[in-house]
Amino acid sequence: MHFLRCVLAEWALVRPRLSRTRYGICLLFLGAALVWLGHARGGADALTIALHAGALAAVLGVAFAAGSSADRAALAIALAHPTTPLALACGRWLAAVLPAAGLTLVCTTLVGWETGAAVAGLAAAGAVAGFALAAVLGAGSGAAVVLFICTALAGAVPPETIVGVAEPGAARLAIASALELGPALWRYRQVAGGGDQLGAALHAVAWAVLGVLLASVLVRHRGRVA
């Protein structure tokens, strides 16, 4: 119970961030842009909208939960209280995932509800939030910017598309490897059906868990350095 209280204490920080920072406005603009893309002539389908809503909102959530130097410095102060690095990491992950999940459900509803698409978007939100949390705690807010851009532009591209050219080159092979191993959106399309649903779901869970564990290690290290 004490662990859960510590996690919920970190999650509670998301409410003032939504109302008193640019986080809420950023989510609103992201949702409006995705809904517009879903309704535009020849626009994206509900699955694509749900995946991008979950993943991009998760990156935004992590950026506002742990992206600034003040946020990362505050982690060391928090460790002086009766909490643990794992509870801090779980709380920050939850603070990023729940608003992303809400945006995913809203966007999916507005562009045409599909249960499979909504579930796929939620899976993407959890996986990307775990990866982003570890990346941002390790490299700062710049990692969130890079991840947001890469996810928006190339996250849904299958790796075989990149290596399928005559001379892919080392850079393209590296990108294809990242798309194959990392929490890329093309894989989580399978959660909605038409592929290895179980494998894609387990991949999302694995990245969520791994990201939180890596984040807890980084939080513990930050506390020792401080």
N, C-alpha and C positions, 0 to 999 in steps of 0.2 A: 504493500500500500504506500509506503514511503516513496518508493521508486516512482509509482504512478503520480503521486502528488508533485514530485520534482519535475516530471515530464509535463504535466498540466500547467505548472507554474511558468515553464518556458513557452508553452503554447499560448498562454494568456497574453504574451507580449504582442501577438499579431493584431489584436484588436486596436490598440492605440496606433500601431503602424498603419493600419488601413484608413483610419480617420484623420491622423495628424501628419502623415507624410505623403509623398507622391505615390506610394504603393497602390492605394485604392484607385487613383486616377489612371495609373499605368495599366492596371487590370481592366478598367473600364474601356480604355482606348483599345487595348488588345482584343477584348471581347467584341467591341463594335467593328473593328477591322475584320475579324474572322467571320462574323455574321454577314458583313457586306460581301466578303469573298464567297460565302456559301450561297448567297442570293443573286450574285452577279451572273450575267448570261455566260454560260460555259464555265461557271465557277467550280469550286471544289465541292466534293461530296461530303456527306455528313461524317464519314469516317476520317477523312483528312482533316476536317475542321476540329473534330474531337481530339485527335492525336496532337495537333498543334496547340490547341487550347490547353491541354493537360501539361504538355512538355514545356511550352514557353512560359506559362503561368508559374510552373514550378521553379524555373530558373529565376524569374522575377522575385518569387517568394524567398528563395535562398539569398538573392542579392540584397534584399532589404532586411533579412534576418541575420545575416552574417557577413555581408559584403564590405561594410565600412571598417576602417581601422578601429573606430570606437567600439563597434560591436565585438570585434575579435578581442580587443583589450578587456572588454567587460567579462569575457568568459573566464579569465583568470581571477577576477574579483568574485564571480559566482562560485568558483570552486572553493573559496574560503568559507562558504556556507555549507550546511549539511546536504550536499548533493553529490552527484558522480558525473564523470565525463560522458558516460553512456546516456544518462538521463538528459544531460544538456543537448547531446546530439539528437536523441530521439525527439525532444521537444522542438528543436529548431527544424527538424525534418517534418514533423507534424504541422508546424506553423506554415511551412511552405506548401504541403500537400493539400490541406483542407481547403484553403482558398482556391487552389488550382482545380480541385475536384468540383467545387461549386461553379467555377467558370466553365468547366467542361460540360457539366449538366445543363447549364443555361444555354450555352452555345449550341449544344446538340438539340435541345428542345426547339430553339428558334430557327434552325436550318432544316428541321425535319427529324423527329426522334427516331433513333435506331438503337435498340438496347445493346447490340454488339459493339456499335461505335462508341457508345458511352463507356462501356466496360474497357474497351481498348484505350480510350483516353485516360481513364483512371489508372490503368496499368502504366501507361507512359508517364503520367505525373509522378507516381511513386518511384519508378526507376530513375527518371531524370533528376528528381529532387535529391535522391541519395547520392548520385554521381556528382551533381552540382555542389552539394554541401561539402563533400570532401575536397573538391577542386577549389572552391572559394576559400575555405579555411586554410588550404595550403598555399594558394597563389593570390588571393585577394580578389577584389571586385573585377579586375581585368579578366579573370577566368570566366566570370558570369557573362561579360559582354561577348567574349569569343564563343562561348557555348550557345548563347542565345542566337547569334548570327549563324553559326554552323547548323544548329538545329532547324532554324527557319529556312535556310537555303538548301541544305543537303541532307538533312536528317532522314527524309523519306525516300532517298535514292538507294536502291539495292546495291550492294557492293559489286555484284557481277556486271552491273552497267558501267561501272568505272573501269574495271579491269578488262572489259570486253573489247577494248580498242586494240589496234595492232601493236602499238608500243606504249603501254600504260605508264612506264617510268616509275622511279622510286617513290616520288611524291604521291602519285595516284594509288600505288600499291599500299602506301602507309594510310591514306585516307580510307581505302577499301577495307583495310584491316581494322581500323577504328570503327567503321560502320558495322563490321561483322561481329566484333567483340563487345562494343559499347552499347549503351541504351539508345539505339537508333530507332526512329519511328517506323521504318520499313518492316522491322521484325514484329512490332506490336500490332501491325495491321492484321496479323494472323490470329490475334486474340479474338477478333470479331468473326472469325470463321475463314474457311478456304485455305487452311494450311495447318501447320503444327500448333494447334491452339495450346496444348499443354506445355510444349517446349517454350513457346513465347511467353506464357504466363509465368513459368518457372524462371525464365531469364529476367523478367521484370522484378520478381520477388528477390532473386539473387542480387541484382544490382541495388535494390532498395536496402537490403540487409548489409551488403558489403559496404555501401556508401556510408551508412550510419556507423558501422564499426570503424571504418577508416577515419571518419569525422571524430569519433570519440577518442581515437589515438592522438589525433592532432590537437584536440582540446586538452588532453592530459599533458601533452608536450608543451603546449602554450602555458599551462599552469605552472609547470616546472621552470620554464624559462623566466616567467614573471617572478 
